[in-house]
């Protein structure tokens, strides 16, 4: 079982489900690489009922103390799409049948002078006239009545999309000291430390759970060395990978 940790606010869950829509947005993390303006996201419904899904996009920025701040969903202005300066989901409303799948395209229009971060929530909702699902009032009521006959909590999931800058520069600084090992991201785009684990020097099968960490530009992730243990991880800089290992000297 993999343990995920990250340096910023990530995702939200809205509850559990039983005999109802059960959506799955796939990987929790996604990347919009430089040179690309859109990424396709597939949403699966493994539940027993049709899912009416609303997509909510919020940008994550950082305050003066380096703490993440979720911005309110941005309403589109009357300006052309190329001037919206945000991430758009098209479509932002989906009807996914039981055991079915639908796709939405996440399209970024705006400045990429620096890396940007977006939380994208996929939220099952009860259809209403306020939402643009093109359902008649009778169809909406029939759906609500069906779910009302069950003990139902609709569950939503969030994913995080990294929008890389126009010109990506990876510059990772590794520092091996007596009691610590630090990874500093001096580049301008997020890096990943994947398959992070700690194993006993002599009993190589005695290892910790595998973890994954993301390090934002300007941030440092520091490992604390442990006696008789070997630490290792795979450093991912975009598509480039290299394995790093270290131990107490």
Backbone bond lengths (Angstrom), bond angles and torsions (degrees), N, CA, C in turn:
res aa  C-N    CA-C-N  psi(-1)  N-CA   C-N-CA  omega(-1)  CA-C   N-CA-C  phi
1 X - - - 1.470 - - 1.521 108.74 -
2 X 1.316 116.93 130.15 1.455 120.70 -176.47 1.523 110.50 -93.27
3 X 1.309 116.21 137.01 1.458 122.40 178.33 1.518 107.74 -103.72
4 X 1.342 117.23 127.28 1.455 121.84 -179.27 1.525 109.62 -105.43
5 X 1.315 116.22 135.39 1.459 120.26 169.77 1.511 107.40 -136.53
6 X 1.343 117.60 152.46 1.448 121.23 -177.01 1.507 108.85 -152.35
7 X 1.326 116.05 166.27 1.451 121.51 -169.55 1.510 113.04 -96.08
8 X 1.315 118.18 15.93 1.445 120.08 -177.42 1.504 109.36 -156.80
9 X 1.344 115.68 167.54 1.459 121.14 179.20 1.514 109.50 -62.99
10 X 1.322 116.87 133.26 1.444 120.05 -168.64 1.502 113.54 -111.83
11 X 1.309 115.56 -77.53 1.438 117.48 -165.67 1.502 110.24 -141.48
12 X 1.344 118.06 164.20 1.455 123.49 -179.11 1.498 111.59 -126.85
13 X 1.321 116.16 145.24 1.452 122.09 174.05 1.516 107.50 -118.37
14 X 1.310 117.23 144.02 1.447 121.29 -174.15 1.525 113.75 -110.72
15 X 1.328 117.75 4.29 1.459 117.04 178.42 1.499 112.61 142.30
16 X 1.343 117.53 -171.32 1.447 122.38 178.49 1.493 110.12 -110.36
17 X 1.342 117.82 171.00 1.451 120.86 -175.62 1.508 110.97 -134.68
18 X 1.343 116.08 152.19 1.451 121.76 178.16 1.514 107.75 -150.29
19 X 1.340 117.47 119.02 1.465 122.33 179.49 1.522 110.80 51.27
20 X 1.298 116.82 57.02 1.456 122.34 -174.56 1.519 108.36 -156.84
21 X 1.336 118.56 -176.70 1.469 119.19 172.76 1.525 110.50 -57.64
22 X 1.312 116.56 140.83 1.468 121.75 178.31 1.519 107.23 -136.89
23 X 1.318 116.16 94.27 1.459 119.49 -174.24 1.518 111.46 -90.65
24 X 1.325 114.40 153.99 1.456 121.91 179.17 1.527 108.07 -140.29
25 X 1.340 117.27 111.18 1.467 119.93 -178.03 1.521 113.89 -85.72
26 X 1.335 117.60 6.75 1.458 119.42 179.01 1.518 112.15 82.80
27 X 1.340 118.12 -149.15 1.466 121.58 -176.29 1.523 112.65 -55.07
28 X 1.336 115.75 143.28 1.458 121.24 -179.51 1.526 112.25 -73.30
29 X 1.331 116.26 -23.14 1.460 120.32 -176.86 1.524 109.94 -120.10
30 X 1.321 116.12 142.65 1.458 120.77 176.46 1.513 110.12 -140.96
31 X 1.324 115.96 160.01 1.460 121.24 -177.71 1.521 109.97 -131.88
32 X 1.318 115.49 135.88 1.457 122.06 170.97 1.523 105.68 -107.96
33 X 1.329 115.81 100.19 1.455 121.08 -173.04 1.521 112.04 -71.44
34 X 1.323 115.18 160.89 1.461 119.61 177.07 1.530 108.47 -62.28
35 X 1.317 115.43 142.77 1.455 120.51 -177.62 1.516 113.65 90.13
36 X 1.334 116.92 -7.99 1.461 121.10 178.28 1.526 109.35 -119.50
37 X 1.317 116.40 145.98 1.465 120.33 -178.96 1.520 112.83 -115.52
38 X 1.337 117.93 -5.09 1.464 119.77 -176.87 1.521 110.53 -148.96
39 X 1.327 114.67 153.68 1.458 121.44 174.90 1.522 107.72 -139.92
40 X 1.319 116.73 141.76 1.464 121.64 -178.68 1.520 109.48 -93.38
41 X 1.330 116.38 132.09 1.462 121.91 -179.89 1.527 108.93 -118.37
42 X 1.322 116.99 123.02 1.463 122.00 179.19 1.524 109.86 -97.95
43 X 1.325 116.01 131.47 1.458 122.41 -179.28 1.529 107.85 -115.70
44 X 1.324 115.93 124.80 1.464 121.50 -177.75 1.527 109.97 -106.06
45 X 1.312 116.00 147.07 1.465 122.24 175.64 1.523 108.09 -122.51
46 X 1.320 116.42 103.90 1.466 121.47 179.94 1.522 111.65 -94.72
47 X 1.330 117.05 8.10 1.462 121.18 -178.02 1.516 112.65 -81.62
48 X 1.327 114.57 -174.62 1.465 121.34 -176.77 1.520 112.47 -100.07
49 X 1.331 117.26 -0.78 1.464 121.18 -179.67 1.521 110.03 -129.69
50 X 1.317 116.07 156.03 1.460 121.45 174.65 1.527 109.98 -60.75
51 X 1.322 116.31 140.45 1.469 121.21 178.73 1.523 109.60 -107.72
52 X 1.321 115.87 126.95 1.461 122.68 171.03 1.527 105.72 -100.20
53 X 1.314 116.60 109.84 1.466 121.24 -168.91 1.523 110.63 -113.60
54 X 1.322 114.44 130.13 1.465 122.12 175.17 1.527 108.41 -105.66
55 X 1.326 116.52 135.23 1.464 121.63 179.48 1.526 108.84 -102.95
56 X 1.325 116.23 123.61 1.468 121.94 -179.45 1.526 108.61 -118.16
57 X 1.326 116.50 125.79 1.465 122.40 -177.92 1.522 109.39 -112.51
58 X 1.344 116.20 129.20 1.465 121.39 177.26 1.520 109.67 -134.41
59 X 1.324 116.04 131.25 1.461 119.61 177.11 1.524 109.65 -79.93
60 X 1.325 115.84 144.00 1.462 122.35 176.03 1.522 108.05 -107.43
61 X 1.324 116.19 121.04 1.458 121.77 175.89 1.527 108.20 -117.34
62 X 1.323 115.85 177.93 1.459 120.15 -177.27 1.519 110.55 -127.43
63 X 1.345 115.15 136.64 1.458 119.55 -179.01 1.523 110.67 -82.85
64 X 1.338 116.00 -173.49 1.464 120.81 -176.31 1.520 112.46 -63.41
65 X 1.338 116.81 -22.55 1.461 120.98 179.44 1.523 112.61 -94.38
66 X 1.319 115.86 6.79 1.455 119.53 179.38 1.510 114.65 77.97
67 X 1.336 116.76 14.83 1.457 120.68 -179.63 1.535 110.31 -91.30
68 X 1.342 116.89 142.00 1.465 119.76 -178.44 1.518 112.31 -71.23
69 X 1.311 115.63 141.45 1.464 122.31 178.12 1.528 107.77 -131.23
70 X 1.320 116.15 121.52 1.465 119.91 177.22 1.522 109.52 -83.15
71 X 1.304 116.16 123.80 1.452 120.70 178.14 1.530 109.89 -82.75
72 X 1.329 117.72 149.47 1.468 119.72 176.84 1.525 110.04 -60.53
73 X 1.333 117.25 151.66 1.467 119.26 175.77 1.522 110.47 -53.19
74 X 1.318 116.71 135.42 1.461 121.36 -175.14 1.523 110.74 -90.66
75 X 1.320 115.96 125.53 1.464 120.67 176.64 1.525 109.18 -79.85
76 X 1.311 116.17 141.53 1.458 120.20 179.48 1.523 110.48 -70.26
77 X 1.323 115.19 139.73 1.460 120.60 176.61 1.531 109.22 -90.85
78 X 1.313 115.67 -177.06 1.462 120.37 178.97 1.527 111.93 -80.81
79 X 1.325 116.47 -3.20 1.464 120.30 -179.15 1.528 110.48 -70.61
80 X 1.336 117.64 159.96 1.470 120.58 176.17 1.528 111.03 -58.74
81 X 1.334 116.48 157.44 1.462 120.83 -177.82 1.523 111.86 -55.82
82 X 1.320 116.93 -37.99 1.463 120.80 -177.68 1.523 112.54 -63.16
83 X 1.338 117.53 -15.62 1.464 121.21 -178.30 1.532 112.82 -107.70
84 X 1.324 117.96 9.66 1.463 120.09 -176.42 1.529 112.57 -74.29
85 X 1.331 117.53 -27.57 1.465 122.52 177.36 1.528 111.95 56.68
86 X 1.321 116.18 49.55 1.457 120.02 179.26 1.521 109.68 -160.21
87 X 1.324 115.44 178.38 1.462 122.24 176.18 1.521 108.63 -97.63
88 X 1.318 116.56 130.18 1.456 122.26 -178.37 1.522 109.80 -114.61
89 X 1.322 116.29 144.85 1.465 122.12 173.90 1.517 108.27 -109.83
90 X 1.321 115.97 126.61 1.467 120.09 -179.19 1.532 109.77 -136.80
91 X 1.345 117.30 111.62 1.466 126.70 1.14 1.525 111.55 -80.41
92 X 1.334 115.84 159.60 1.461 121.56 177.37 1.523 111.56 -95.07
93 X 1.321 116.85 -2.72 1.466 123.03 175.31 1.523 107.62 -132.19
94 X 1.331 116.58 133.53 1.459 120.73 -178.94 1.520 110.63 -135.26
95 X 1.316 116.05 143.74 1.461 122.31 172.19 1.522 106.35 -112.24
96 X 1.338 116.37 113.22 1.460 121.33 -174.44 1.526 108.78 -115.08
97 X 1.319 118.94 115.38 1.465 120.45 -179.58 1.522 111.55 -67.57
98 X 1.328 116.31 161.40 1.463 120.93 176.48 1.527 109.30 -56.08
99 X 1.336 115.69 134.99 1.466 122.60 -178.35 1.531 111.91 58.82
100 X 1.331 115.47 29.66 1.454 120.35 -179.91 1.516 112.47 -117.82
101 X 1.324 115.91 -175.13 1.459 122.37 -177.66 1.524 109.56 -147.34
102 X 1.321 116.01 143.39 1.457 122.45 171.79 1.527 108.45 -135.92
103 X 1.309 116.42 160.11 1.461 121.01 -178.68 1.519 110.65 -121.42
104 X 1.315 114.76 148.33 1.458 121.00 170.69 1.520 107.79 -129.36
105 X 1.305 116.13 147.08 1.460 120.74 179.65 1.524 108.85 -102.65
106 X 1.336 115.66 125.57 1.456 121.33 176.23 1.520 107.30 -94.80
107 X 1.324 115.50 113.40 1.460 122.70 -172.22 1.520 109.72 -116.27
108 X 1.331 116.24 123.26 1.465 119.72 179.23 1.515 110.25 -100.49
109 X 1.330 115.11 127.24 1.460 122.02 177.11 1.529 107.74 -127.08
110 X 1.309 117.75 111.17 1.454 118.89 178.74 1.509 112.84 154.69
111 X 1.329 114.78 -167.38 1.460 121.85 -176.60 1.522 111.07 -75.09
112 X 1.332 115.01 135.98 1.465 121.00 175.39 1.523 109.84 -125.16
113 X 1.330 115.48 38.62 1.460 119.96 177.14 1.520 110.32 -64.52
114 X 1.340 116.49 -29.53 1.456 121.38 175.05 1.523 108.56 -138.11
115 X 1.319 115.66 164.78 1.458 120.36 -177.72 1.530 110.67 -66.37
116 X 1.333 115.70 145.06 1.462 120.88 179.54 1.522 108.99 -130.12
117 X 1.346 114.57 155.75 1.460 120.75 -172.77 1.525 109.71 -130.19
118 X 1.322 115.33 136.64 1.460 120.32 -178.37 1.526 110.29 -134.81
119 X 1.319 114.98 135.08 1.453 120.28 169.98 1.520 107.05 -95.83
120 X 1.313 116.08 127.83 1.464 121.96 -179.11 1.521 107.66 -116.87
121 X 1.331 115.72 114.38 1.462 121.07 -179.83 1.529 110.05 -100.11
122 X 1.313 114.38 139.14 1.464 122.01 174.12 1.524 106.82 -114.54
123 X 1.325 116.31 109.15 1.463 121.54 -168.63 1.525 110.53 -119.54
124 X 1.340 118.03 115.52 1.470 119.74 172.28 1.526 109.50 -68.91
125 X 1.319 116.80 136.05 1.462 121.27 -178.39 1.520 109.17 -133.94
126 X 1.326 115.44 163.11 1.455 120.84 169.44 1.522 107.34 -83.09
127 X 1.325 118.85 124.24 1.470 120.01 -176.13 1.515 111.43 -62.58
128 X 1.317 115.58 142.44 1.460 121.41 178.12 1.516 108.37 -144.97
129 X 1.309 115.74 170.40 1.463 120.19 179.98 1.522 111.53 -65.87
130 X 1.341 116.67 -17.31 1.464 119.99 179.85 1.525 111.44 -77.25
131 X 1.336 116.77 -19.28 1.452 121.00 179.79 1.524 109.69 -103.00
132 X 1.313 115.72 150.95 1.464 120.09 -175.92 1.524 110.86 -95.77
133 X 1.335 116.51 65.85 1.457 121.04 176.80 1.530 112.11 -98.24
134 X 1.335 116.76 -1.00 1.465 121.42 179.20 1.522 112.04 56.78
135 X 1.330 115.94 42.33 1.460 121.52 177.26 1.521 109.07 -108.80
136 X 1.314 116.30 140.18 1.463 119.67 176.78 1.518 109.58 -71.61
137 X 1.327 116.61 163.20 1.467 120.91 178.94 1.523 110.47 -60.30
138 X 1.326 117.27 -37.79 1.467 120.52 179.51 1.524 111.29 -66.29
139 X 1.335 116.71 -41.49 1.465 120.13 178.90 1.526 111.01 -65.52
140 X 1.330 116.32 -39.59 1.460 119.96 178.21 1.523 110.98 -61.45
141 X 1.330 116.35 -45.24 1.457 120.49 -178.24 1.522 111.02 -67.07
142 X 1.329 117.36 -38.63 1.464 120.60 179.25 1.526 110.57 -62.73
143 X 1.334 116.86 -40.06 1.463 120.89 178.85 1.525 110.65 -65.32
144 X 1.333 116.48 -43.93 1.462 120.42 179.10 1.524 110.87 -63.09
145 X 1.338 116.91 -39.82 1.462 120.42 179.65 1.523 111.22 -64.70
146 X 1.330 116.27 -37.50 1.467 120.40 178.87 1.518 111.00 -62.65
147 X 1.343 115.85 -45.82 1.465 119.07 -179.95 1.520 111.64 -71.48
148 X 1.339 117.13 -30.28 1.462 120.48 -179.44 1.521 111.19 -65.98
149 X 1.331 117.04 -23.87 1.462 120.71 179.38 1.524 111.54 -77.03
150 X 1.331 117.30 -7.33 1.457 122.24 -179.61 1.530 108.80 -116.71
151 X 1.322 115.59 162.35 1.464 119.90 171.04 1.520 105.52 -85.97
152 X 1.317 116.92 102.07 1.459 120.37 -166.48 1.523 112.47 -127.88
153 X 1.319 115.01 131.17 1.458 121.92 167.53 1.521 106.92 -125.26
154 X 1.321 116.88 122.56 1.453 120.13 179.09 1.524 109.76 -78.71
155 X 1.322 116.27 134.08 1.457 121.96 -174.32 1.516 111.08 -112.16
156 X 1.327 116.14 129.37 1.457 120.75 177.03 1.515 110.71 -113.10
157 X 1.330 116.15 157.34 1.457 121.16 -179.30 1.521 110.00 -131.69
158 X 1.325 114.95 152.76 1.454 120.17 177.61 1.512 110.96 -118.34
159 X 1.310 116.21 145.60 1.456 121.67 173.22 1.525 108.03 -124.91
160 X 1.315 115.84 163.19 1.460 120.33 179.81 1.518 109.23 -117.29
161 X 1.318 116.58 130.16 1.462 121.62 178.62 1.522 109.42 -113.12
162 X 1.329 115.66 123.43 1.460 122.24 174.49 1.531 107.82 -92.27
163 X 1.313 117.48 119.97 1.467 121.60 176.01 1.526 106.92 -99.84
164 X 1.318 115.69 103.66 1.461 119.71 -175.64 1.532 110.74 -69.56
165 X 1.341 117.11 153.81 1.472 120.27 179.71 1.524 111.37 -68.77
166 X 1.331 115.56 167.90 1.469 120.68 -178.82 1.523 112.01 -59.02
167 X 1.320 116.16 -42.90 1.465 120.76 -179.11 1.527 108.56 -119.57
168 X 1.325 115.52 98.39 1.463 120.97 -175.81 1.525 110.40 -78.66
169 X 1.332 114.92 133.71 1.462 121.65 174.71 1.525 107.82 -126.70
170 X 1.331 116.62 118.95 1.458 120.79 175.18 1.524 108.66 -99.62
171 X 1.321 115.50 128.34 1.467 121.65 -179.27 1.525 107.26 -148.37
172 X 1.320 115.77 89.00 1.464 121.29 -176.01 1.518 109.94 -100.48
173 X 1.329 116.65 125.53 1.465 122.44 -179.36 1.533 109.26 -106.12
174 X 1.323 116.67 120.92 1.462 122.47 179.56 1.521 109.18 -104.56
175 X 1.331 116.12 133.20 1.466 120.36 -178.12 1.522 109.66 -130.51
176 X 1.327 115.54 113.44 1.464 122.24 -177.75 1.523 108.89 -100.50
177 X 1.343 116.20 110.17 1.463 121.23 179.27 1.526 109.94 -115.71
178 X 1.325 116.02 179.97 1.461 120.47 -172.26 1.521 112.57 -61.39
179 X 1.319 117.35 -44.81 1.468 120.38 -175.55 1.524 113.71 -114.58
180 X 1.322 116.59 -6.76 1.472 119.64 -177.86 1.529 111.01 -137.00
181 X 1.312 114.28 163.19 1.467 121.64 173.34 1.518 106.04 -138.69
182 X 1.324 116.94 119.61 1.463 120.07 -173.97 1.526 111.66 -114.73
183 X 1.331 113.80 147.76 1.461 122.25 177.53 1.524 106.71 -122.09
184 X 1.329 116.58 111.41 1.465 120.96 -178.59 1.522 109.67 -107.66
185 X 1.319 115.89 129.97 1.460 121.36 178.26 1.524 109.05 -93.37
186 X 1.322 116.18 99.31 1.463 121.67 178.86 1.526 111.39 -95.65
187 X 1.329 116.86 6.64 1.455 120.95 178.01 1.516 111.50 -88.31
188 X 1.329 116.03 -162.50 1.467 119.81 -178.26 1.528 112.99 -118.64
189 X 1.359 116.34 14.16 1.459 119.65 178.75 1.525 109.99 -143.62
190 X 1.313 115.62 152.11 1.459 121.54 -175.93 1.529 111.24 -59.98
191 X 1.328 115.75 144.84 1.461 122.50 172.46 1.519 108.00 -119.45
192 X 1.323 115.86 159.99 1.463 120.42 -178.99 1.517 110.09 -121.35
193 X 1.322 114.74 140.44 1.461 121.83 170.42 1.521 105.22 -108.19
194 X 1.322 116.48 103.98 1.461 120.83 -174.43 1.526 110.21 -107.65
195 X 1.323 114.81 160.93 1.470 122.14 179.54 1.531 111.20 51.66
196 X 1.324 115.61 42.76 1.465 121.15 178.32 1.525 108.75 -73.53
197 X 1.317 116.35 126.21 1.464 119.35 178.40 1.522 110.18 -153.59
198 X 1.327 114.42 160.59 1.454 122.63 177.92 1.518 107.95 -126.58
199 X 1.331 117.11 125.97 1.465 121.46 -177.88 1.527 110.38 -123.83
200 X 1.318 115.23 152.56 1.460 120.55 175.87 1.521 109.01 -68.46
201 X 1.327 116.66 141.12 1.462 121.19 -176.77 1.522 111.78 -59.46
202 X 1.333 117.18 -43.73 1.463 121.04 -175.57 1.526 112.45 -94.90
203 X 1.334 117.05 -37.65 1.469 120.59 179.55 1.525 106.81 -99.17
204 X 1.317 115.78 85.87 1.465 120.76 -170.70 1.523 113.71 -67.80
205 X 1.327 116.92 -15.37 1.470 119.38 177.86 1.526 111.85 -87.05
206 X 1.312 116.14 -6.21 1.467 121.14 -179.85 1.531 108.18 -92.79
207 X 1.342 114.88 91.97 1.463 120.58 -173.52 1.525 111.22 -128.51
208 X 1.298 115.04 158.88 1.460 121.37 175.67 1.523 109.63 -76.17
209 X 1.333 115.55 170.61 1.463 120.00 173.21 1.528 109.03 -65.32
210 X 1.315 116.31 148.02 1.462 120.95 179.19 1.529 109.77 -74.03
211 X 1.323 115.99 135.88 1.466 121.38 -179.09 1.523 110.00 -125.85
212 X 1.313 114.84 169.70 1.463 121.56 177.54 1.523 108.43 -142.26
213 X 1.333 116.66 136.70 1.458 121.45 180.00 1.529 109.40 -131.73
214 X 1.330 115.72 144.85 1.456 121.35 174.49 1.519 108.28 -112.35
215 X 1.322 116.25 134.82 1.464 121.80 -178.38 1.531 108.25 -118.06
216 X 1.318 115.69 116.41 1.465 120.86 -178.67 1.525 111.21 -76.51
217 X 1.322 118.37 161.80 1.464 121.20 176.21 1.525 111.38 -55.01
218 X 1.321 115.77 134.07 1.456 120.98 179.79 1.514 114.47 83.99
219 X 1.327 118.02 -6.20 1.461 121.46 -178.41 1.536 110.68 -99.38
220 X 1.336 114.23 162.64 1.465 121.67 179.17 1.518 109.81 -129.92
221 X 1.315 116.19 135.19 1.465 120.56 172.29 1.520 107.09 -109.93
222 X 1.342 116.34 128.75 1.459 121.17 -175.75 1.523 110.88 -117.99
223 X 1.322 115.59 128.26 1.461 122.39 173.72 1.527 108.78 -93.81
224 X 1.317 116.47 143.20 1.461 121.57 171.88 1.523 108.19 -100.98
225 X 1.303 116.30 121.06 1.467 120.25 -177.84 1.524 110.91 -69.78
226 X 1.326 115.40 147.49 1.456 121.73 178.88 1.523 109.17 -122.22
227 X 1.327 117.53 140.80 1.469 120.38 179.13 1.530 111.22 -60.13
228 X 1.316 115.82 141.34 1.473 122.85 176.60 1.525 112.75 61.36
229 X 1.320 117.03 24.46 1.462 120.54 179.92 1.536 110.23 -126.37
230 X 1.316 114.75 145.50 1.464 121.72 173.57 1.522 108.04 -110.70
231 X 1.317 116.24 125.57 1.464 121.91 179.10 1.532 108.16 -101.39
232 X 1.305 116.47 141.78 1.463 119.30 178.26 1.524 110.53 -148.84
233 X 1.324 115.16 155.69 1.466 121.30 175.62 1.524 108.86 -161.67
234 X 1.315 115.05 164.01 1.462 121.39 175.04 1.524 107.44 -105.41
235 X 1.311 116.40 118.25 1.462 121.73 178.22 1.526 108.51 -84.23
236 X 1.330 115.64 121.66 1.461 121.17 -179.90 1.526 109.67 -112.59
237 X 1.317 115.46 116.36 1.463 122.56 175.01 1.528 106.44 -114.72
238 X 1.321 116.29 91.92 1.454 119.10 -171.41 1.517 109.35 66.07
239 X 1.321 116.89 -126.14 1.464 121.12 178.79 1.524 112.89 -88.78
240 X 1.327 117.55 -9.17 1.464 121.27 179.60 1.525 110.12 -82.31
241 X 1.331 115.94 138.10 1.460 121.00 -178.95 1.523 110.44 -134.20
242 X 1.319 115.42 147.35 1.462 120.87 171.17 1.516 108.70 -151.02
243 X 1.326 115.78 145.45 1.459 121.49 -177.87 1.526 109.66 -92.24
244 X 1.319 115.84 132.92 1.463 122.84 -179.87 1.524 108.17 -119.90
245 X 1.318 117.07 137.11 1.465 120.64 174.27 1.522 109.01 -141.02
246 X 1.329 115.67 150.87 1.465 120.86 -179.50 1.520 108.96 -158.43
247 X 1.325 115.51 162.84 1.465 121.23 179.55 1.517 109.07 -152.29
248 X 1.317 116.00 175.19 1.462 120.80 177.79 1.515 109.16 -68.71
249 X 1.322 116.67 131.26 1.468 120.16 -178.30 1.515 110.74 -93.66
